[in-house]
């Protein structure tokens, strides 16, 4: 049984492309193994399986999303695709926007271009929409696609986004999706066992190669011993295997730059390694590693993109809030997670700048048809008509809120 999309008084482009979306949903539901073959070339089995499910969910809700937000119909869009969650990104940045954008061009990351090509060649025969993969150099793609489009989406590093933004005209609507620190915070009343289970789940998701993974875990000083002891035991039983292995817990690191970042950080701060710390270059395996420090040690942060558990102990919540008001955290404010009874001061402070999950992970609350993100410019932003809009983003909603108001 495939999901049926109910349509009621939608714009003409939605009516025209409704069947294409339904065909794609049906194909994904009936051809999971075919999708798994492609996705597990870069992602672990369990991540790929989950990615197919959330992709189908997002597509099933796509027309309701567009009906609710009523974005303008645009002529053209140019997308710089991310190097992870390939199918989900295809759904969020290409298929759903095709309901309000006439023609879409995209460029796959060079790190995964073979898999992107395979995925697109399969899906384009199903949806038959004007979505085109352009295999051009970065510079040529900017010139021939991005500079010509009404809407430009970039997912990746902030520095690269800024370089593209400054080449665009003010009339072009530029959307950037980046990366956040995503602090994972245990309060005094946190259920340590549940916290650890959920932490391991999100930090090893896609073998740690996911932008929602927490780069720092804050633990009250009095919970340190039970927390790190239990976490160490949990990590020691994780199974490493190939991405095709159905029972593995984590697999090879696909992105060599992530291995370099971790190697430099672990070498520089080796005194803080509590467990793990080994890198097996031949099999591109980063052993799940616990770094343990105190908040006053003020260790520099890093975007690990790997199964590194950077545990920092604290004495009171004010210490954390003070850290969150520093430049590094303000610039990268995207998501945050809190475990324990609701600490109003902490939750209120986090909500001002982050999407917040309480006693569940950011992956648990992430919804491809709802705004997500934070208020840090290195996490996400929209640049349009000389204005920088920094807030949680859902493409259809942000276009409705800002594009239409500018053209009234």
C-alpha positions, 0 to 999 in steps of 0.5 A: 500500500502506498500513501495517497496524498489528498489535494484540495484547492492547491496552486496549479504547480502542485496539481500538475506535479502531485502524481510525480510525488505519489509515484516517487513515494510508491517507488521508494516504498516498493524498492527499499533494497535498491535504495539501500544499495546506493545509500550504504555506499556512504552510510551505515545500514541502520542510518540508510534504513532510517533515511528511507523512512523519514524521506517517505514521511516528508514526501507524504506530508509535502503537499500539506506543507505547501498548502499550509505555507503557500510559498510563491511559485518561482521560475528557477532554483539552484542547489548545492547539495550536502555530502550526507543523507543523500536521499533525504536531502534529495527530498527536502531540497529538490522534490518538495521544492519542485511543488513551487519551483518550475525548474531546479538545477543541483550540484552534488558534492564531489565526495559522493558524486557517484552515489548522487548520480546513481540516485538521481538516475533512478529517481528522475525516471520515476518523477520525471520532473524538471530537476537536473544534475549539473556535473560542473566544477564549483566555479562553473556551476556558480556562473552557469546555474547559481548566478542565474537562479531566483533561489539559491540553496547552499548546504555546507561550510559557512566560509564557502556560503559567504563566498557564494553569497557575495557573488549573488545579486540582492534580488536573489534569495539565498538560503544557507544550511550549516552546522551547530555545536548542538550541546547535549546537557544533563541537569542534576535530575537527568536519568543517566541511563536514558541520557546515555542511550540517547546520546550514543544513538545520536552521536553514532548516527551515520557513524557520527557524520551528521550535522545534528550530532552534539560536539559537546556533552555537559554533565553535572560534576556529581554525575561525572563518575556514573556517567562516564563509567556507564558511557565507557561500558556502553561504547566498549560493546559497540560493533564496528562493521562495513556499511552493508552489515545489518548489525553493526553500530558504526562504520568507516568514516567516509570523509577523510577531512573528518579523520584529519580534524579528529587526529589533530584534536586528539593529539593536541589534547591527549591528556583528556582522553578518558577512553578510546582515542585510536584511529585505524587509518587502513579501515577508516575507523575512529574508535568511539572516544570519550574526552573528559574535561572540566568547564574551567579547562576551556578546551577549544571546540571542534566539529568532530563529525565522528563518534567523539564524545566530548564530555565537559563537567560543570558545577552550576547551570550559570557556568553553561549559560556563560559559555553559551554567550561566547562568540563561538556558541552564539555564531553556531547556535542551532540545536540543543538538548536537555535531559532532566527536570525542566530548568526554566532558566536554562530552557528559556535561555536555550529557546532564544537561540536554538531548536530545543529537545527535552529528554529526547534527541534532536533527531527525535524532534526533527521534522522535514516539513517544519522549521528547524535550526537556530539563530546563529549565522554559522548554523543557518541564514537567509540573505535577501534584498540586503537583509540577513534573516537568522532563524529556524528555516523551512523553505516553503515558509521562509519564502512565503514570509519574506519573498511575498512580502517583498513583492506585494 
